[in-house]
Amino acid sequence: MTRTRNVYQQYILLKQINQKRVDMYNKAAKFGFTNDHVVQCSQELDTLLNEYQDMFLFHEVV
């Protein structure tokens, strides 16, 4: 059950990442890469990518 839930969470997160990426590219094409809306969108994409990466990292306590 846990594995199925994790796979589903990964799928949903990947869909969010791809949608945010498309949104960012569209805004960049319209407003330019340094526009505040594009920068904010880029930061939101970074957050999603960090969440996705965290799903695969093992945190070891030293």
Stockholm file with secondary structure:
# STOCKHOLM 1.0

chainA/1-62         MTRTRNVYQQYILLKQINQKRVDMYNKAAKFGFTNDHVVQCSQELDTLLNEYQDMFLFHEVV
#=GR chainA/1-62 SS CHHHHHHHHHHHHHHHHHHHHHHHHHHHHHHCTTSHHHHHHHHHHHHHHHHHHHTTCCCCCC
#=GC SS_cons        CHHHHHHHHHHHHHHHHHHHHHHHHHHHHHHCTTSHHHHHHHHHHHHHHHHHHHTTCCCCCC
//
